[in-house]
Amino acid sequence: MIAVVLLLFAGVPSPSEPAPAYVGDEPCSVCHESEFQSFRRTAMGRTIGRPGGDDVLAGLAGTTEFYSPQVDRHYSVFRRGDRYFHRETQKDSDGRLLYSAEEALSHAVGSGLNGFSYLLRRGDRLYMSPLTYYTRKTRWDLSPGYARGTFSSFSRPVTVECLVCHSGRPNPVPGTVNAYRDPPFLSLHIGCERCHGPGSEHVERAGDGETDPSKLAIVNPARLTGTLRDNICDQCHLRGDARVLRPGKTHLDFRAGEPLDETVAVFSVPLEYQGEAFSGISQGERMRASRCWEESRGALGCISCHNPHAEPEPEQRADHYRRSCLGCHQQESCAAPPESRQSTDPPDDCISCHMPASPLEGVPHSIGTDHRISRFPPKSPASLDELKDRPGGELKHLTGSELTTRTKALAYAQVARFYTQYRQEGFRLLQQAIREYPDDLDLNETLGLIRLRVSQSGESLAAAALLLQKAVDLGSASGVVHHNLARIRLRQGQVQAAVELLRKGIEFEPHHSPASALLAEIYLRSGYPDQARKVAEGALAYNPGDAELRRMLEQVSGDSKSPR
């Protein structure tokens, strides 16, 4: 009964009422102009825009050149008319051009605190450019994912999971990896409804003259209980080491005022395993590990220190956050000598000692504030590689307590990709979960790919094929799944089945060049060079730097036959 009263007071509709619809920011700005204008100047209010707007491209006077020795590629940044472009080229050891490809940029992603990455559109699909401008270092360098070699050229797909926290309302094509309707964003910037919930009913009631906060049908985070309040921030600031969508849910389904765990369950390895660097979106997890949060019994939350509608000016930051600290602590409780406190820059800055900036895991040239609020400066821990060799501890479920075997198994499987000590337990849980949920698409995809990776006999290969085929039959939209099942079918002598799987997989993920390379090779060996050329050229449009596909094009003869 108490929970129902709290939800109604917060403005969340009861299950029997029709759900309010999104209305965008314009109606909000009419009655809340001051909050609206100040929010748009915050980092959260300017996470995406058009290239050349507020991002670094606006200041380009000519062509910018950059060379990355990591991938041996040359890059150019230039403007043509009112559009901005990135170009990638590679030369051989004698300086001769191997290839050159350029793409027009459609969106700039980032607030500029650490940098700007850039999106490009190919048809209805969005990809990330390999080049990012890092504002803290005032330099161009490879984008996240490209620096580690996970992606190359212009082939990193931009998923809804990424865009849901970097834009207002993405407009994806359901059942695809990175296809979007036109326009790709129903609302470009993160807006009011991200934290206050869909506002159609609120606008209607306010327009009718309603003033009672309990009847205005809008979520006020300050009136929510601790967990529901913080879940609004957690949707983007609690990445964890694994995020598992609940069955039937998408990354767009979370609404302010609802438990985040009903949409996605978030997990992490024990904090002591995470090394010195931490994720740029782990603020919620770090805060919950602090003594401040524990002793507040959940009263301390993100909005205890942060006003989402406004940010303090740089010269006011130290004083602003010091006042937040002194809301609970006494000035006299600081054990540091006065001369030490005055030596910080700026002076007497609580944050510089207790929440120091640290490198962000997986994001080059970037730092973030450590929200663990350590009493003493943190010691330098062992390297991340050393930590990953320790025996695995129980994963922490950060968003709730209710767990199915399915959710736990998928979480361990995600974590095991980076922490090898979780692989055995993850495999055990997946085997248990697939018995309980034999028709679960995610379980069949995950266990099938793992079984294929560890297969050492015909029997284990057949087991992998059964799982992957089941995933395809259940409607898998994964090009990786189709590609790997095609590999098995080829080993089994089922060439035509492999061809059909590869064709379908390439439709789902045209950027997945290994599938295109395999299909082109099948056509070439079967005597269909024109079809092989067509497949290779299509794949090179997404990944022009793929040397294997370029070599394949060189092998294609001028003979022409039509495929069966």
ZAPAVO-528099 format. One record per residue (C-alpha): residue number from 0; residue in three letters; z, x, y. Coordinates in nm, 2 decimals, padded with zeros to 4 digits, m for minus. Layout:
resi:resn:z:x:y
NUM:ALA:Z:X:Y
...
This chain:
resi:resn:z:x:y
0:MET:00.00:00.00:00.00
1:ILE:00.09:00.28:00.24
2:ALA:m00.24:00.46:00.17
3:VAL:m00.43:00.14:00.25
4:VAL:m00.25:00.10:00.58
5:LEU:m00.32:00.46:00.67
6:LEU:m00.69:00.43:00.60
7:LEU:m00.72:00.11:00.80
8:PHE:m00.53:00.27:01.09
9:ALA:m00.78:00.56:01.07
10:GLY:m01.07:00.32:01.10
11:VAL:m01.20:00.37:00.75
12:PRO:m01.36:00.05:00.61
13:SER:m01.21:m00.11:00.30
14:PRO:m01.43:m00.10:m00.01
15:SER:m01.52:m00.47:00.03
16:GLU:m01.67:m00.42:00.37
17:PRO:m02.03:m00.30:00.42
18:ALA:m02.04:00.07:00.50
19:PRO:m02.12:00.15:00.87
20:ALA:m02.45:00.32:00.94
21:TYR:m02.52:00.64:01.14
22:VAL:m02.62:00.58:01.50
23:GLY:m02.66:00.94:01.63
24:ASP:m02.49:01.10:01.93
25:GLU:m02.64:00.91:02.21
26:PRO:m02.41:00.60:02.19
27:CYS:m02.11:00.83:02.17
28:SER:m02.21:01.01:02.49
29:VAL:m02.20:00.69:02.69
30:CYS:m01.83:00.64:02.65
31:HIS:m01.72:00.99:02.56
32:GLU:m01.94:01.20:02.79
33:SER:m01.68:01.47:02.86
34:GLU:m01.61:01.54:02.49
35:PHE:m01.98:01.51:02.41
36:GLN:m02.09:01.77:02.67
37:SER:m01.81:02.02:02.59
38:PHE:m01.87:01.99:02.21
39:ARG:m02.24:02.07:02.25
40:ARG:m02.13:02.41:02.40
41:THR:m01.92:02.50:02.10
42:ALA:m02.04:02.71:01.81
43:MET:m02.03:02.41:01.59
44:GLY:m02.24:02.20:01.83
45:ARG:m02.52:02.46:01.85
46:THR:m02.58:02.57:01.49
47:ILE:m02.95:02.49:01.48
48:GLY:m03.23:02.46:01.73
49:ARG:m03.59:02.54:01.80
50:PRO:m03.69:02.91:01.82
51:GLY:m03.70:03.04:02.17
52:GLY:m03.44:02.80:02.29
53:ASP:m03.09:02.95:02.31
54:ASP:m03.16:03.21:02.05
55:VAL:m03.27:03.57:02.09
56:LEU:m03.64:03.50:02.06
57:ALA:m03.64:03.35:02.41
58:GLY:m03.59:03.70:02.55
59:LEU:m03.88:03.86:02.37
60:ALA:m04.13:04.01:02.61
61:GLY:m04.37:04.14:02.35
62:THR:m04.39:04.24:01.98
63:THR:m04.08:04.37:01.81
64:GLU:m04.12:04.60:01.51
65:PHE:m03.87:04.66:01.24
66:TYR:m03.88:04.86:00.91
67:SER:m03.65:04.80:00.62
68:PRO:m03.61:05.10:00.38
69:GLN:m03.42:04.87:00.14
70:VAL:m03.74:04.68:00.05
71:ASP:m04.00:04.92:00.20
72:ARG:m04.14:04.65:00.43
73:HIS:m04.25:04.65:00.79
74:TYR:m04.17:04.34:01.00
75:SER:m04.30:04.22:01.34
76:VAL:m04.16:03.95:01.57
77:PHE:m04.40:03.81:01.82
78:ARG:m04.51:03.51:02.02
79:ARG:m04.84:03.34:02.02
80:GLY:m04.88:03.06:02.27
81:ASP:m04.56:02.86:02.25
82:ARG:m04.48:02.95:01.89
83:TYR:m04.29:03.24:01.74
84:PHE:m04.38:03.43:01.43
85:HIS:m04.25:03.68:01.18
86:ARG:m04.49:03.91:01.00
87:GLU:m04.43:04.11:00.69
88:THR:m04.65:04.40:00.58
89:GLN:m04.63:04.68:00.32
90:LYS:m04.82:05.00:00.29
91:ASP:m04.87:05.24:00.01
92:SER:m04.75:05.61:00.00
93:ASP:m05.07:05.71:00.18
94:GLY:m05.01:05.46:00.46
95:ARG:m05.28:05.21:00.35
96:LEU:m05.21:04.84:00.39
97:LEU:m05.12:04.66:00.07
98:TYR:m05.08:04.32:00.23
99:SER:m04.98:04.14:00.55
100:ALA:m04.85:03.79:00.59
101:GLU:m04.72:03.60:00.88
102:GLU:m04.53:03.27:00.92
103:ALA:m04.46:03.04:01.22
104:LEU:m04.09:02.98:01.27
105:SER:m03.98:02.61:01.28
106:HIS:m03.60:02.64:01.34
107:ALA:m03.34:02.89:01.45
108:VAL:m03.02:02.86:01.25
109:GLY:m02.69:02.99:01.38
110:SER:m02.46:02.97:01.68
111:GLY:m02.51:03.33:01.78
112:LEU:m02.16:03.44:01.71
113:ASN:m02.29:03.66:01.43
114:GLY:m02.66:03.61:01.45
115:PHE:m02.97:03.39:01.41
116:SER:m03.17:03.32:01.10
117:TYR:m03.50:03.14:01.10
118:LEU:m03.67:02.87:00.90
119:LEU:m04.03:02.81:00.83
120:ARG:m04.22:02.51:00.69
121:ARG:m04.48:02.52:00.42
122:GLY:m04.60:02.17:00.38
123:ASP:m04.29:01.96:00.32
124:ARG:m04.08:02.26:00.22
125:LEU:m03.84:02.47:00.42
126:TYR:m03.78:02.84:00.36
127:MET:m03.58:03.11:00.53
128:SER:m03.75:03.40:00.69
129:PRO:m03.66:03.75:00.55
130:LEU:m03.56:03.86:00.90
131:THR:m03.24:03.78:01.09
132:TYR:m03.12:03.89:01.43
133:TYR:m02.76:04.01:01.41
134:THR:m02.61:03.96:01.76
135:ARG:m02.30:04.17:01.70
136:LYS:m02.51:04.47:01.62
137:THR:m02.80:04.36:01.85
138:ARG:m03.05:04.44:01.58
139:TRP:m03.29:04.29:01.34
140:ASP:m03.23:04.33:00.97
141:LEU:m03.28:04.15:00.64
142:SER:m03.15:03.80:00.60
143:PRO:m02.87:03.71:00.35
144:GLY:m03.02:03.70:00.00
145:TYR:m03.30:03.93:00.09
146:ALA:m03.08:04.23:00.15
147:ARG:m02.96:04.21:m00.21
148:GLY:m03.31:04.16:m00.35
149:THR:m03.24:03.81:m00.48
150:PHE:m03.55:03.69:m00.28
151:SER:m03.85:03.86:m00.13
152:SER:m04.11:03.79:00.13
153:PHE:m04.09:03.43:00.26
154:SER:m03.96:03.28:m00.07
155:ARG:m03.60:03.18:m00.02
156:PRO:m03.58:02.80:m00.04
157:VAL:m03.35:02.62:00.21
158:THR:m03.15:02.37:00.01
159:VAL:m02.96:02.07:00.13
160:GLU:m02.63:02.24:00.04
161:CYS:m02.71:02.50:00.31
162:LEU:m02.84:02.26:00.58
163:VAL:m02.57:02.00:00.55
164:CYS:m02.34:02.24:00.73
165:HIS:m02.59:02.39:00.97
166:SER:m02.75:02.07:01.10
167:GLY:m02.67:01.71:01.18
168:ARG:m02.84:01.51:00.91
169:PRO:m03.10:01.67:00.68
170:ASN:m03.37:01.44:00.55
171:PRO:m03.45:01.57:00.20
172:VAL:m03.68:01.43:m00.06
173:PRO:m03.45:01.33:m00.35
174:GLY:m03.49:01.52:m00.67
175:THR:m03.63:01.83:m00.51
176:VAL:m03.50:02.18:m00.44
177:ASN:m03.62:02.22:m00.08
178:ALA:m03.87:01.94:00.01
179:TYR:m03.79:01.73:00.32
180:ARG:m03.94:01.42:00.47
181:ASP:m04.09:01.42:00.82
182:PRO:m03.89:01.48:01.03
183:PRO:m03.68:01.72:00.81
184:PHE:m03.37:01.63:01.02
185:LEU:m03.27:01.28:01.12
186:SER:m03.03:01.45:01.36
187:LEU:m03.08:01.82:01.45
188:HIS:m02.74:01.93:01.57
189:ILE:m02.41:01.87:01.41
190:GLY:m02.28:01.57:01.59
191:CYS:m01.99:01.33:01.64
192:GLU:m02.03:01.14:01.32
193:ARG:m01.98:01.45:01.11
194:CYS:m01.61:01.44:01.19
195:HIS:m01.56:01.07:01.29
196:GLY:m01.78:00.90:01.03
197:PRO:m02.08:00.67:01.07
198:GLY:m02.04:00.49:01.40
199:SER:m02.25:00.16:01.39
200:GLU:m01.95:m00.07:01.35
201:HIS:m01.74:00.13:01.61
202:VAL:m02.02:00.10:01.86
203:GLU:m02.05:m00.27:01.80
204:ARG:m01.67:m00.34:01.83
205:ALA:m01.64:m00.11:02.14
206:GLY:m01.93:m00.29:02.30
207:ASP:m01.75:m00.62:02.24
208:GLY:m01.46:m00.50:02.44
209:GLU:m01.22:m00.40:02.15
210:THR:m00.96:m00.14:02.26
211:ASP:m00.71:m00.15:01.98
212:PRO:m00.75:00.19:01.80
213:SER:m00.66:00.04:01.47
214:LYS:m00.96:m00.20:01.50
215:LEU:m01.22:00.03:01.63
216:ALA:m01.36:00.13:01.29
217:ILE:m01.39:00.50:01.36
218:VAL:m01.21:00.79:01.20
219:ASN:m00.97:00.98:01.42
220:PRO:m00.89:01.30:01.23
221:ALA:m00.56:01.34:01.41
222:ARG:m00.43:01.01:01.26
223:LEU:m00.52:01.11:00.90
224:THR:m00.28:01.26:00.65
225:GLY:m00.29:01.64:00.60
226:THR:m00.53:01.65:00.31
227:LEU:m00.78:01.39:00.44
228:ARG:m00.76:01.55:00.79
229:ASP:m00.84:01.90:00.66
230:ASN:m01.11:01.77:00.42
231:ILE:m01.32:01.69:00.73
232:CYS:m01.32:02.07:00.81
233:ASP:m01.33:02.17:00.44
234:GLN:m01.67:02.01:00.39
235:CYS:m01.81:02.32:00.56
236:HIS:m01.52:02.57:00.58
237:LEU:m01.40:02.57:00.22
238:ARG:m01.68:02.73:00.03
239:GLY:m01.47:02.87:m00.26
240:ASP:m01.63:03.06:m00.55
241:ALA:m01.77:02.74:m00.71
242:ARG:m01.86:02.40:m00.58
243:VAL:m01.94:02.13:m00.84
244:LEU:m02.08:01.79:m00.73
245:ARG:m01.92:01.49:m00.90
246:PRO:m02.16:01.29:m01.12
247:GLY:m02.41:01.09:m00.91
248:LYS:m02.31:01.25:m00.59
249:THR:m02.51:01.46:m00.34
250:HIS:m02.41:01.70:m00.07
251:LEU:m02.48:01.43:00.19
252:ASP:m02.24:01.17:00.04
253:PHE:m01.91:01.29:00.20
254:ARG:m01.78:01.08:00.48
255:ALA:m01.49:01.17:00.71
256:GLY:m01.17:01.00:00.60
257:GLU:m01.25:01.02:00.23
258:PRO:m01.11:01.28:m00.01
259:LEU:m01.36:01.56:m00.04
260:ASP:m01.29:01.60:m00.41
261:GLU:m01.46:01.26:m00.47
262:THR:m01.78:01.42:m00.37
263:VAL:m01.75:01.79:m00.46
264:ALA:m01.48:01.98:m00.64
265:VAL:m01.42:02.33:m00.50
266:PHE:m01.27:02.62:m00.69
267:SER:m01.18:02.98:m00.63
268:VAL:m01.07:03.28:m00.83
269:PRO:m00.72:03.40:m00.74
270:LEU:m00.70:03.54:m00.39
271:GLU:m00.60:03.88:m00.50
272:TYR:m00.93:03.92:m00.68
273:GLN:m01.14:03.87:m00.37
274:GLY:m01.13:04.21:m00.21
275:GLU:m01.13:04.31:00.15
276:ALA:m01.44:04.11:00.25
277:PHE:m01.43:03.73:00.24
278:SER:m01.67:03.45:00.28
279:GLY:m01.76:03.33:00.62
280:ILE:m01.68:02.98:00.52
281:SER:m01.35:03.04:00.34
282:GLN:m01.12:02.96:00.64
283:GLY:m00.96:02.66:00.46
284:GLU:m00.87:02.86:00.15
285:ARG:m00.73:03.15:00.35
286:MET:m00.52:02.92:00.57
287:ARG:m00.37:02.75:00.26
288:ALA:m00.26:03.09:00.13
289:SER:m00.06:03.16:00.44
290:ARG:00.32:03.13:00.46
291:CYS:00.27:02.93:00.78
292:TRP:00.08:02.66:00.59
293:GLU:00.32:02.65:00.30
294:GLU:00.63:02.62:00.51
295:SER:00.47:02.35:00.73
296:ARG:00.44:02.13:00.41
297:GLY:00.08:02.05:00.51
298:ALA:00.15:01.97:00.88
299:LEU:m00.04:02.28:00.98
300:GLY:m00.41:02.21:00.98
301:CYS:m00.73:02.33:01.14
302:ILE:m00.69:02.11:01.45
303:SER:m00.34:02.25:01.50
304:CYS:m00.51:02.55:01.67
305:HIS:m00.87:02.44:01.72
306:ASN:m00.99:02.16:01.94
307:PRO:m01.33:02.07:01.79
308:HIS:m01.45:01.93:02.12
309:ALA:m01.40:02.25:02.32
310:GLU:m01.36:02.63:02.28
311:PRO:m01.15:02.85:02.51
312:GLU:m01.34:03.09:02.73
313:PRO:m01.33:03.45:02.60
314:GLU:m01.08:03.56:02.86
315:GLN:m00.86:03.27:02.77
316:ARG:m00.87:03.31:02.39
317:ALA:m00.56:03.53:02.35
318:ASP:m00.34:03.31:02.56
319:HIS:m00.48:02.99:02.40
320:TYR:m00.40:03.10:02.04
321:ARG:m00.07:03.26:02.14
322:ARG:00.04:02.92:02.27
323:SER:m00.06:02.77:01.93
324:CYS:00.16:03.03:01.75
325:LEU:00.45:02.97:01.98
326:GLY:00.44:02.60:01.90
327:CYS:00.63:02.70:01.58
328:HIS:00.74:03.06:01.64
329:GLN:00.97:03.21:01.91
330:GLN:00.85:03.49:02.14
331:GLU:01.16:03.69:02.03
332:SER:01.07:03.66:01.66
333:CYS:00.78:03.92:01.69
334:ALA:00.91:04.24:01.55
335:ALA:00.65:04.46:01.71
336:PRO:00.77:04.68:02.00
337:PRO:00.66:04.55:02.35
338:GLU:00.45:04.86:02.41
339:SER:00.26:04.80:02.08
340:ARG:00.20:04.44:02.17
341:GLN:00.06:04.54:02.51
342:SER:m00.17:04.79:02.35
343:THR:m00.39:04.53:02.19
344:ASP:m00.71:04.42:02.35
345:PRO:m00.65:04.18:02.51
346:PRO:m00.27:04.25:02.55
347:ASP:m00.01:04.06:02.36
348:ASP:m00.27:03.90:02.12
349:CYS:m00.12:03.75:01.81
350:ILE:m00.46:03.71:01.65
351:SER:m00.55:04.08:01.66
352:CYS:m00.24:04.17:01.44
353:HIS:m00.20:03.86:01.22
354:MET:m00.55:03.73:01.19
355:PRO:m00.77:04.04:01.21
356:ALA:m01.15:04.02:01.20
357:SER:m01.29:04.14:00.87
358:PRO:m01.64:04.19:00.72
359:LEU:m01.80:03.88:00.57
360:GLU:m01.90:03.89:00.20
361:GLY:m02.28:03.87:00.16
362:VAL:m02.36:03.86:00.53
363:PRO:m02.46:04.19:00.68
364:HIS:m02.33:04.31:01.02
365:SER:m02.10:04.01:01.05
366:ILE:m01.73:03.96:01.08
367:GLY:m01.49:03.66:01.07
368:THR:m01.13:03.58:01.15
369:ASP:m00.90:03.61:00.85
370:HIS:m00.71:03.28:00.85
371:ARG:m00.45:03.40:00.60
372:ILE:m00.21:03.48:00.89
373:SER:m00.06:03.79:00.73
374:ARG:00.29:03.89:00.86
375:PHE:00.19:04.26:00.83
376:PRO:m00.16:04.41:00.86
377:PRO:m00.33:04.37:00.52
378:LYS:m00.36:04.68:00.30
379:SER:m00.70:04.79:00.19
380:PRO:m00.73:04.65:m00.16
381:ALA:m00.94:04.78:m00.45
382:SER:m01.31:04.75:m00.43
383:LEU:m01.47:04.42:m00.53
384:ASP:m01.63:04.58:m00.83
385:GLU:m01.29:04.70:m00.95
386:LEU:m01.13:04.36:m00.89
387:LYS:m01.41:04.19:m01.10
388:ASP:m01.31:04.40:m01.40
389:ARG:m00.96:04.26:m01.42
390:PRO:m00.87:03.99:m01.67
391:GLY:m00.95:03.65:m01.53
392:GLY:m00.68:03.43:m01.40
393:GLU:m00.69:03.05:m01.40
394:LEU:m00.94:02.92:m01.14
395:LYS:m00.77:02.74:m00.85
396:HIS:m00.89:02.38:m00.79
397:LEU:m00.88:02.37:m00.41
398:THR:m00.96:02.01:m00.34
399:GLY:m00.76:01.81:m00.59
400:SER:m00.59:01.78:m00.92
401:GLU:m00.80:01.55:m01.14
402:LEU:m01.04:01.75:m01.36
403:THR:m01.28:01.66:m01.63
404:THR:m01.40:01.91:m01.89
405:ARG:m01.75:01.88:m01.73
406:THR:m01.64:01.98:m01.38
407:LYS:m01.42:02.26:m01.50
408:ALA:m01.69:02.40:m01.73
409:LEU:m01.95:02.40:m01.46
410:ALA:m01.70:02.57:m01.22
411:TYR:m01.63:02.85:m01.47
412:ALA:m02.00:02.89:m01.53
413:GLN:m02.07:02.94:m01.16
414:VAL:m01.79:03.19:m01.12
415:ALA:m01.89:03.38:m01.43
416:ARG:m02.22:03.48:m01.26
417:PHE:m02.02:03.72:m01.04
418:TYR:m01.69:03.77:m01.22
419:THR:m01.77:03.87:m01.58
420:GLN:m01.42:03.82:m01.70
421:TYR:m01.47:03.44:m01.68
422:ARG:m01.78:03.44:m01.90
423:GLN:m01.61:03.38:m02.24
424:GLU:m01.39:03.10:m02.11
425:GLY:m01.69:02.95:m01.93
426:PHE:m01.90:02.95:m02.24
427:ARG:m01.62:02.79:m02.44
428:LEU:m01.57:02.52:m02.19
429:LEU:m01.94:02.45:m02.17
430:GLN:m01.96:02.40:m02.55
431:GLN:m01.67:02.16:m02.53
432:ALA:m01.81:01.97:m02.24
433:ILE:m02.16:01.92:m02.39
434:ARG:m01.99:01.75:m02.69
435:GLU:m01.81:01.51:m02.45
436:TYR:m02.11:01.46:m02.22
437:PRO:m02.43:01.52:m02.42
438:ASP:m02.65:01.35:m02.17
439:ASP:m02.53:01.53:m01.86
440:LEU:m02.82:01.70:m01.69
441:ASP:m02.62:01.99:m01.53
442:LEU:m02.45:02.08:m01.85
443:ASN:m02.77:02.09:m02.05
444:GLU:m02.94:02.31:m01.78
445:THR:m02.65:02.55:m01.75
446:LEU:m02.57:02.59:m02.12
447:GLY:m02.93:02.61:m02.21
448:LEU:m03.00:02.90:m01.97
449:ILE:m02.69:03.08:m02.08
450:ARG:m02.78:03.04:m02.45
451:LEU:m03.13:03.17:m02.38
452:ARG:m02.98:03.47:m02.19
453:VAL:m02.75:03.57:m02.48
454:SER:m02.98:03.46:m02.77
455:GLN:m03.02:03.73:m03.04
456:SER:m03.16:03.53:m03.32
457:GLY:m03.41:03.25:m03.39
458:GLU:m03.12:03.01:m03.44
459:SER:m02.97:03.07:m03.09
460:LEU:m03.32:03.05:m02.94
461:ALA:m03.37:02.72:m03.10
462:ALA:m03.03:02.60:m02.97
463:ALA:m03.14:02.70:m02.62
464:ALA:m03.47:02.52:m02.65
465:LEU:m03.29:02.20:m02.76
466:LEU:m03.07:02.21:m02.45
467:LEU:m03.35:02.29:m02.20
468:GLN:m03.58:02.03:m02.35
469:LYS:m03.30:01.78:m02.32
470:ALA:m03.26:01.88:m01.95
471:VAL:m03.63:01.83:m01.89
472:ASP:m03.62:01.49:m02.06
473:LEU:m03.33:01.39:m01.84
474:GLY:m03.54:01.46:m01.53
475:SER:m03.46:01.83:m01.44
476:ALA:m03.63:01.93:m01.12
477:SER:m03.56:02.30:m01.18
478:GLY:m03.86:02.53:m01.19
479:VAL:m03.64:02.79:m01.35
480:VAL:m03.55:02.55:m01.64
481:HIS:m03.92:02.47:m01.69
482:HIS:m04.02:02.83:m01.68
483:ASN:m03.76:02.94:m01.93
484:LEU:m03.84:02.66:m02.17
485:ALA:m04.21:02.76:m02.14
486:ARG:m04.12:03.11:m02.24
487:ILE:m03.96:02.98:m02.56
488:ARG:m04.25:02.76:m02.64
489:LEU:m04.48:03.06:m02.61
490:ARG:m04.27:03.25:m02.86
491:GLN:m04.30:02.95:m03.09
492:GLY:m04.68:02.95:m03.05
493:GLN:m04.69:02.63:m02.85
494:VAL:m04.93:02.75:m02.58
495:GLN:m05.03:02.41:m02.44
496:ALA:m04.67:02.29:m02.42
497:ALA:m04.59:02.61:m02.23
498:VAL:m04.88:02.55:m01.99
499:GLU:m04.77:02.19:m01.91
500:LEU:m04.41:02.30:m01.85
501:LEU:m04.52:02.58:m01.62
502:ARG:m04.75:02.35:m01.42
503:LYS:m04.46:02.10:m01.38
504:GLY:m04.21:02.37:m01.29
505:ILE:m04.44:02.51:m01.02
506:GLU:m04.47:02.17:m00.87
507:PHE:m04.09:02.16:m00.84
508:GLU:m04.05:02.52:m00.72
509:PRO:m04.38:02.67:m00.60
510:HIS:m04.19:02.97:m00.47
511:HIS:m04.07:03.07:m00.82
512:SER:m04.33:03.34:m00.87
513:PRO:m04.23:03.44:m01.23
514:ALA:m04.35:03.10:m01.35
515:SER:m04.68:03.14:m01.17
516:ALA:m04.73:03.49:m01.30
517:LEU:m04.68:03.37:m01.66
518:LEU:m04.92:03.08:m01.61
519:ALA:m05.18:03.30:m01.46
520:GLU:m05.14:03.55:m01.75
521:ILE:m05.19:03.27:m02.00
522:TYR:m05.51:03.16:m01.82
523:LEU:m05.63:03.51:m01.80
524:ARG:m05.58:03.59:m02.17
525:SER:m05.73:03.25:m02.26
526:GLY:m06.05:03.34:m02.07
527:TYR:m06.01:03.13:m01.76
528:PRO:m06.00:03.39:m01.47
529:ASP:m06.08:03.14:m01.20
530:GLN:m05.78:02.93:m01.29
531:ALA:m05.57:03.24:m01.31
532:ARG:m05.68:03.35:m00.97
533:LYS:m05.60:03.00:m00.82
534:VAL:m05.25:03.01:m00.96
535:ALA:m05.18:03.37:m00.84
536:GLU:m05.32:03.30:m00.50
537:GLY:m05.10:02.99:m00.47
538:ALA:m04.79:03.18:m00.56
539:LEU:m04.87:03.47:m00.33
540:ALA:m04.88:03.23:m00.04
541:TYR:m04.50:03.19:m00.09
542:ASN:m04.43:03.54:m00.20
543:PRO:m04.70:03.77:m00.08
544:GLY:m04.51:04.08:m00.17
545:ASP:m04.51:04.01:m00.54
546:ALA:m04.67:04.33:m00.68
547:GLU:m04.73:04.18:m01.03
548:LEU:m04.93:03.88:m00.89
549:ARG:m05.13:04.12:m00.68
550:ARG:m05.21:04.33:m00.98
551:MET:m05.31:04.02:m01.17
552:LEU:m05.56:03.92:m00.90
553:GLU:m05.72:04.27:m00.93
554:GLN:m05.76:04.21:m01.30
555:VAL:m05.94:03.88:m01.26
556:SER:m06.31:03.90:m01.35
557:GLY:m06.58:03.70:m01.19
558:ASP:m06.64:03.49:m01.50
559:SER:m06.57:03.12:m01.45
560:LYS:m06.46:02.87:m01.71
561:SER:m06.28:02.54:m01.68
562:PRO:m05.94:02.51:m01.85
563:ARG:m05.89:02.28:m02.13
